């Protein structure tokens, strides 16, 4: 028995940072969403635990014997499984690729091994592995606080046509936080948790920022070029960097407009990773538990 599980990218629509805590971590606030772009993890019955990585960004993980996916599998249970990861997302790019892969592994093996853990139990395991992994377990819109592991539901969100762009440069998260000077703090509140339409969301985002964007741009100025290019695209409604970078995103009024923008940008920036995608419409009353099967 085997099945593919989607490991969707995690995009921070905003990211505020507070003062460093006594434990060395910075408190965060963020609205995280999950577009359809992502990696795929397949789990199969096997006597021993193994991981094979393929896909366009597999080379970046070559020789990594302590991959986060394997750590997630070992943390869940001491059993065997053959894991295959198709790496479609850039590595260490600010869109939670590794965290999404680890969360997908937890969901897949929970089903494969018939452990019967609910989302809360999987999130508890995920929190021991990394601050970004719990939000990726459900891969649904969430309000993030604490180190990122304190999650609150978002009631509703409209569909978000989104263009993801990565210029192919590394931005170490540790270096970004070291260069951080201005912090917005973590006093923002999620208004009602309900966004009726794109305009409603954009009004909210206009009052926010990504505190890590400026230090990331100082380390890799090309991020500024990406943001300028995104904001200049026809139909672009909003653009920002996600996480600690270097991936940036732009929101568009509809899918067709997003596809046209991706084609236009790709004609002049052939060295950039350009991925038109969308965040599906979400309503908490329609959320269904269970594994997220990857599209064929």
N, C-alpha and C positions, 0 to 999 in steps of 0.2 A: 504494500500500500504506500502511495506517495501522493503528494499534492503540492502545488506551488502556492506560496503565500506572498502577498504584496508587502514591500517595505517602502512605504511612501516617504518622500522627502518631507522634512519639517521646515516650514518657513515661519520666521518670526516677523509678524506684521509690524510690531514695534518691540523695543527692548530697552527697559530702564534699569539702571544699576544703582544700588545703594552703597553706603560705606562698608568697607571690609569688616567682617565679623571676627570675633575672637578665635573662631576655628579656621580662619584664613580664607573663607569663602565670601563672595560678594552676594548679598541678597539681590534678587532679580524680580522684575515684573515683565510679562510678555503675553501677547495674544498669539498663540501658535495655531497654524492651520496646515492642512495636509493635501497638497495637490496630487493629481493622479500620477505624475512622474515619480519614478522610484526604481529601486532594485527589486529583484525577485529571489526568494529563498525557497528551495525545495528540500523536503525532508523525507527520507525513506528508511524503512526498517533495515538494520544492519547489526552485526555482532559488536563492532567497535565504532567509536566516534571518529568521524573524519569530516573534512571540509575541502571541497574543490571550488575554486573561484574562477569564473570566466566573465566575459563581457568587456566592453570598451575601456573600462577603468580597472581591470583586474591586475594589470602590471604593478600598480601602486601598492597592492597588498601581497605581492609575491614574497615568499619567504617569511611571512608573518605567522609564526607558530603559536602566538598568543593572541590570535584574532579575537575581537570582542564577541563574535558569534560563538566561538568555541567556549569562551569564558561563560557566556550566558547558558549554553547547553550544560556545562559542568555544574553551574550554580543551581540549575533546576533539578537535576537528578543524575546519578552515576549510571547511565545506561548508554547503549550504543545507538548510532544513527548515522546514515550517510547524508551529509548536508551539501547542497550545491547552491552557491551564491552567484547570481548574475549581476555584476556590478555595472549599473548604468549611470550612476551618479558620481560626480567628481569626489575624490577622497579629501577629507578635512577641508570642506568648502563652506561651512556655515549653514548647511541645510540638513544636518543630523543624519547623514547617510549611515555612519557606523552605528549610531544609536537605533535608527530604524531597523537595521539588519539584526541587531541583537534582540530587539523587541519582537520582530517577526519570528526569530528562532524560538523565543519563549512561547509564542502562540502556537507555532507549528508543532513543537515537541510536546506541549501540553496536550494537544490532540493526538499526536502519533503515539505517545506513551500512555494515553488515557488517564492522565493524572487528576483531571477534574478540578483544577484550580480556577477560581473566578478571576475577574479583572483585578480586583483588589489584591489578591494573593500574588498574581504575576507582577503587579506594580511594586510590591514589597521586595521581590527578588530583583526587579529592575533597578530599584533605588540603591541597592548595594553595589551595582555594577557601574552606575554613572547617573549624574543628575538629569541628563536629557532623555534617558531611556524610558522612565515611567510614562511620559506624555505620548510616547510612540506606541505604547501597548495597544491603546484603543485607536490611535491615529485619527482622532476626531478633534474638532476645534476645542481648545481648552485655554483657560486663563491660568498662567503659570506664576508661581511665587516661590519664596524660599530660595533654594539653590536651583529651582526649576522642578522640584519633585512635589511641591504643594499645588494641587490641581483643582480647579473649580470649573463646572460645566458652563458652556456657552449655550444659551437657549436656542438661538437661530442665527443663521448666516446665509446671505444670498450666494448664488454661484459666482465664483471669481475667476474669470479668464485671466491667466497669469503667464507672463513670459519670464523664464529663469535664464540668467546669463552669468557665466563664470569665465573670467579672462585667463584661466589656467595658471594662476600663481598661488603660492602657499602663504597663508597668514596664520602663524602659530597663535593659538588662543592666549597662551601665557604672555607672549609679547604684546598683544593687543591690550590686555588688562594692565600690563606694566606701564603702557603709554597712556592709560586712561587718566584724564584730568577732570573733566566736567561730568558730573553725575546728576541725573534727573531725580534720583531718589525713588522710593517704592511706595509712595502715598497715593498713586492713581487708583481709581475705582472703576470697575466694569459697570457701565450704566445699563441697568436692567438685564444685561446679558443677552439682549436681543437686538439684532441689526436687521431692520426690515428690508433694506435694499442697499445698493452700492453707495448711494448718496449718504445714507445714514452712517455707513461704515467710514466713508471718507471724512466726514465731519469729525468722527472720533479720532481717526489717525492723524488729522491735521494738528491735533493738540498733543501729539506724542512724537517720539524720535527713537532712533537707535543710538544709544550712548556709545556703542563700540565702533560706529561708522567712522568718526573722525580719526581716532588713533589707528584704525585699520588703513585708512587712506594715507596716513603719514608713512606707514610701513610699506604699503603698495599703492602708489599714486594712480595706477591704472584703474583702481576701483572708482575713482572720480570720473575717469573717462567712460567707464561702463554706465554710471549713473547719468552722465550728461547725454550719452547716446540713447539711453532708454527714455529719458524725459522728452527727447526731441522726436521720438517716433510718432507718426500719425495715430491719434486716438488714445495715446497713453494718458491715463488719469492720475496715476500716482506711481512713484518709484522710490525704492529704498534698498539698503543692504540688509541681508538676513544674517542673524547671529553675529559671529565674529568675522564673517567674510570668508572668501571674497565673492561669494555668489550674491547677486542683486536680483531684484524682481521689479516688474511693472505690472499694474492692473489695467485691464482694457474693458470697454463696454460690452463686448461680445466675443465669441470664439473666432469668428471670421476675421475680425479686426486684429486679434492677437496673432493669428496665423500669418496675415499679411505683414505685420510688423516684424515677425521672426524672419520671414523671407527677406525683407528689406535689410534688416540688420546683418543677416548672414552674408549678403552680397559683398559687404565691405569689411567684415570682421571674421575672416575664415579661421583664425586661430582661437576664437572664443567658442565655448560650449554654449549653445543656444537651444533652449527647450521650451516650445509653447505647450502649455498645459492648462489645467483648470482645477480649482477647488470646488468640489460638488456642493450644491445647496445642502444646507444642514438644518434639521429641526430636531431638538432633543427628544421629542415625542416619537420620532420615527427611527431613532437610533436602535440598531439591533445588535445584540452581543454575538460573539463567535468570531471565527477566523475570517480574515479579509483575503479572499481568494484572488490571486493575481489574474488579470485579464488574459485571455489566450493570445 
